[in-house]
């Protein structure tokens, strides 16, 4: 059986304090999420890019918070979700509208990012998803329009002939406060020329995000600040299923009890099955 290097995010700062740079390998988490959701074709590619983008947005803007990225396709069609947690666990969801097989970008398609703040409030930002530029273009628009930070981003998800993710990853380059905007202009032009499509870096037997970092900051002195692991993992549990059922109206819960059947509930994200017996439902009623 093939073995794979762990998914990681590398964080670096240039010595002059002008740029923050993150590079990420997300092959494993994208592979498993795509497989769990049964995604294929362009939808699978966009889904992988969104998962990578969600990890990068969290690691860049809110590493200690949960961040969710959502893309709603044109005309209210397919919805893609990336959900990344502070410990690096990341999962995703593909919801295809009946009769549609692919997500359609452009038009009224939107990308929304949400992060849950420590006080329970939710910070939201929404941008349009361009037909050209796809998920990567929407990610850069979000960072610049919603977060108001000069940012260049890239993501790529590549597949083998069987439709399995063989490699995935991405990068972020941000201008830090007080930095020279002329310096950013030079960097932006270079990134646009050489890194607008990072397929050639990601398309390797073992994509190395450290090598990508070296290429992005070629001849620019920098320091690696941190390396963090990320992975596919769903935090669902029997307790979370019961907590969700507890939010239903009492009449609905009583109806399940009266049926006398064991509820069989599957997690939409990872497919894990949970069984809830009538006695457990009675416990929910007693608690309420």
N, C-alpha and C positions, 0 to 999 in steps of 0.2 A: 504494500500500500504506500502511495506517495506521502511524503512528509512535507510540511510547509512551515516556513518561518513564521513566528508570531506577528500579528499586526501591531504596528507601533506608530506613534506620532513623535517626531523630533522637533523640539523648539529651539530656536537660535536667535541671537541678537548680534547685529553688526557692532564692531568695536566703537564706531563713531556715534552709536545710538540712533542712527537714522531709520533702520528697518528691523521689524520683527518678521521672522520667516519660520513657517512650519511646513514640514513635509510628512506625508503619511502613507503607510502601506495598509490597505484595508481589504486585501484579497480574501482572507478567510471569512470575515464577517459578511462581505458582500456575497461570497459564494453560498454561504449557508442561508442567508436571508432570501436570496433569489430562489434557492431550492425550496425553502419552506413555503414560499408564496406561489411557486409554480409559474413564475414570470418568464417571459420569453421575448425574443425580438427586441425592437427598440424600447419597449416598455421596460424590459429587464435592464437595458443599458442605462436608461434614464434613472431607474430605481437605484442601481448601483452608484451612479454619480451623486444622487441625492443623499444616500447613506454616507458616502465619503464627505460630502459637503456639510452634512449635519455634524459629523464628528469634528471637522475642522472649525466650524462656527463655534461649537461648544468649547473646544480647546483654545480657541483664540479669544473669544469674548467672555466666556463664563465657564471655566473649567470645573468649578465646584458646584455647578447647577445642572439640572436636567434641561436639555434642549430638544425641541421637536421641530422638524422641518416638514412642511406639507406642500405638495404640489397638486393643485386641482386643474385637471385638463380643460381644454376649451369646451364650451357648450355644456358644462356641468358633467363631463364624462369621467374618465378614470381619475382616481385619487391615489397618490403615492405618499407614504409617511415614513420618515426617518425619526427614530426615537433614541437619543443617546444620553447616558447617565454619567454622573461624576466619577464612578469607579471604572469607566471605560466600557461597560456593558452597552451594547447597541442592538436594536432590533428594527424591523420595518414591516410595512403593510402595503399590499397592492389591492386596491378595490376597483375592479373593472365594472363599468356600467353594463347592464344587460344588453347584449347585442354588439358590444364593442370588444375588440381584441387588442387594441393598442391605444396608448395615451396620445392625445393630440395637443401639441404645444402651439404657442402663438394665439392670436385672437384674444379671448377673454381669460386665457389660462393665467393662474396666479401662483406665486410662491409665498408661503407664510412661515415665519419662524416664531416660535414661542419658547420662552424660558421661564421656569418657575422660580421666583425669588424666595429668599429665606422666610419672608413674612407671609408667604402663600399667594401673593399677587402674581399675575402673569404678565410679562412684557411681550408685546406682539409687534411685528412689523410685516408689511405686505408689499410685494412688488409684482409687476407683470412679468410673465415668462415670455421672452422673445422667441419667435419661430426660428430665427437664426441666432446661434449662440447657445440655445438650449439651456440645460440646467446650469452649466458653468456661467453663461451670461447672466442668468437670473441671480446666481449666488453673488456675483460681483455687483450687480445692481442693488441687491439687498444690503450688502455691506456699506455701499457708498450712499444710498438714499435713506435707508432706515437707521443704520448705525453711524452714518456720516463720517466714515473713516476711509481714506484713500487706500484702496485695496486691489490687488490683482490675485486672482484665484484660477486654479485649473483642476480638473478631475477627469479620470478616464477609467472605464470599466471594459475589459477585454474578455472575449469568450473563446473556448475551443470549438471544434466542429460539432461536439455533442451538445452545445448550448450551455456548458458549465463555465462559470467565471474562472479564468485561469490567472488573471492578474487585475488588481485595482489599486488606485491610489490617487493622491492629489497634493496640492501645495497652496500656501497662502503667503503673500508678501504684503506687509502693511507699512505705511509711512507713520513713524512715531511723532508725537507732538514736539514741536521745536525743530524738526528736521528741515533741511533745505528742499523746497519744492522743485528746484531745478535738478537736484540729485534724483528725486523721484521721477521726473520727466525722462531722464536718461535711462533709469532702471525700467520704467514702464515701456519705453520704446524697445529695449532689449528683450523684455519678457514677451512683448507682442510679436516680435520677430522669431524668437527661438522657443517660446514656451506656451504659446496660445494653444497648441496641441501637444500634450505630453505623452502621446501614444508611444513614441520611440523610446521613452524612458521606462514606461510601465510595461511595455511589451518585451519582457525578458523572462528567462527561466526562473530567476529569482529577483524580482524588482527590489532594488535597494533604495529606500528613501534617503539614506545618508549620501549616496552618490548623487541623487537629484539635488540635495541641499548644496553639495559642493559645486555642481554645475550652475545653479541659480546664482550663487555668491562667488563665482569665479573671480579670483584676484581681489576680492573684497574681504578684509580681515573680519572674522566673526568668532563667536564663542557659542558652543552648544550648551544650552541652559538646562534642558531636561529631556528625557525620553520616557514616554508613558506607553503602556500596552493598552490596546483596545481589542474588543472581541465581540462576536455575536453571543448574546445572552439575553434571555427573556426573564424578567423578574416575576412572572406569573406564579401563583401558588394556590393551594386549596383555600388559604385564608383570604387571598384577594378575590377569589371567586365568591366566597361567602359574603365578603364585604360588598361586592357588587349586587348580589341578590338582596342584601339587606336594604338597599335603596329603593327596591320595588314597593309599590303599594301593598298594604297588608292583605287586601283582598286577593291580589295576585299570588302572594306567598301561600295564603290559605287554600287557594285553588290547586296549587301544586301538591299541597299536603293531602287534600281530598282525593286527588287522582291516585295517590298511593304508589307512584312510580319513582324510581331513582332517576334523578336528572343527570343526563350525560352532556357535559359542557366542554367544548373545545376552545382553546385559546386561538384567537384569530391570527396572532403574531407567530407563534411557534408550533401550533397544532397539538400541544399537550392536552390530554384528556383528563377531566375531573368529574367525579361522581358525587352527587349530593343526595343523601338519603332523606326521607320524610322527617326522621327524628332530628336531623341537623336543621331542617327548615323550621321545625317547632321551636328549636332553640333560638332561632332568629326572632320569632314572634315573642318569646318570653323575654328576650333582651330589650325589645322595643316597648 
